[in-house]
Amino acid sequence: MIQVSNIHKRFGDQVVLDGVSFEVADKEIVVILGPSGTGKTVLLKIIAGLIKPDAGDVFFDGKSLQKMGPKEISELRRQIGFVFQNSALFDSLNVYKNIGIAIEEHTGWRREKRYDRVHQILEIIGLTGKEKLLPKDLSGGMMKLVAIGRALALDPTYLFYDEPTAGLDPIMKARIIELIVSFRDYFHKSGIVVTHDLETAQAIGSRLLMLKYGKIEKITTIEKERYE
Amino acid sequence: MGLGRGIVQFITFLARTLFIPWKMHRTIPRVTDQVFEIGIGSLPMVIVMAIFVGLTTAIQTAYQTLGIVPKYFLGIAIGRMILIEFGPVFTAFVVAGRSASAMAAEIGTMRVTEQIDALEMMAIDPYRYLSLPRILGTLVALPILVVFTELIAILTAILTSIYLLKVPFSDLSYGLIHHFRFNDLIGGLVKALFFAFLIASSGCYFGFQATGGAKGVGKAVTKAVVTSLILIFAFDFINALLFFR
């Protein structure tokens, strides 16, 4: 369970987050919805520990992120898969190595086992046979799929997605939404999805959080949102 | 950014890079890649530079000394200047221009495209993964390149002295061999180690500091090259003051 408690963040004079609080239950995906520039990505990075908040805290199963030492943060991050907005694939590594880098760093598995795990992931994301391609040879959608594959590598408890469907064609968008939902329904992953796209939000989340002017303006459900 | 704050950040960067578990079984393959990238990659440029250093050193030294001091002095001057000064310093310039810029550009691009954030999210220490292999790789590659430079420059200077300046080989070899000091060679190589550290740490540090897209990366590259050149000059002066007076 993730508890986000009273997060404040400002850059210079600009208040980006002004007391944001919410919870993500186990096996739940919460969607944070809001127009561009409202601090959704900053919020997601604060929850992941990439940016320090000015005030407030995030609790993972009751453990305070702000009180964690480097070793605990490192252990926590192995339980988090993060899909960046621009995929953030490593330019010099091919698809296989991009997905396998965390496995190689953290597991101590033999080459065959690593190979099997990466190929299992490639099958899940539908990119079998593309393992030797470099990021420059991939389309935007394929890059996003590799980023999702890389986030899955260590079989994390939580998956965070930053604008997972931005700039994708409708077919790829549907494919990625289907993957995100399947990770929750079949692999029981908790997650946070940040998006400005209402269609994506409605397709993915059981709960929607509307972020505006640095505050959570409304917490609603898909059904209620559709009704309204 | 103030100079004081910059120095504190640079020291913090070094501490984060050097005082962490090195995990050598994972780091060594990346160090090897860097040694080849820096060493083999810089070799053609180093060879060309060394030939011109040898040519110019022979001609300039002959111009300043012949007719004033005995001819064997040409051998002494060529040997010592190249071993102590020109070999390490000019090779460091080449590596600073080529590798410090490449390090800043590569790491800077990774910084602005969130690849470093991605490393952190995978619990991979970006300093151990990116900076440490580059610093260790440069520490290995630069002294090897310096030896190449010195051999090629001295050989070129000998050939220039004999065939262009008509100085007898016996005079040259007397100056080169009888006045050769092993400490000059070692001193030059130790200097190269310090230069290597300054070049690689500047390149990586400014890469990590890059912000704001392509322009930010461009600025990081400029700062990395300028800073490493200034540090080479400054360290060379301090070294001369302490050990060659």
Interface residues (C-beta under 8 A of the other chain):
Chain A: K45 A48 L50 S74 E75 R77 R78 I80 G81 F82 F84 Q85 N86 A88 L89 F90 D91 I101 A102 E105 H106 R150 A153 L154
Chain B: R26 T109 M110 T113 E114 Q115 D117 A118 E120 M121 M122 A123 I124
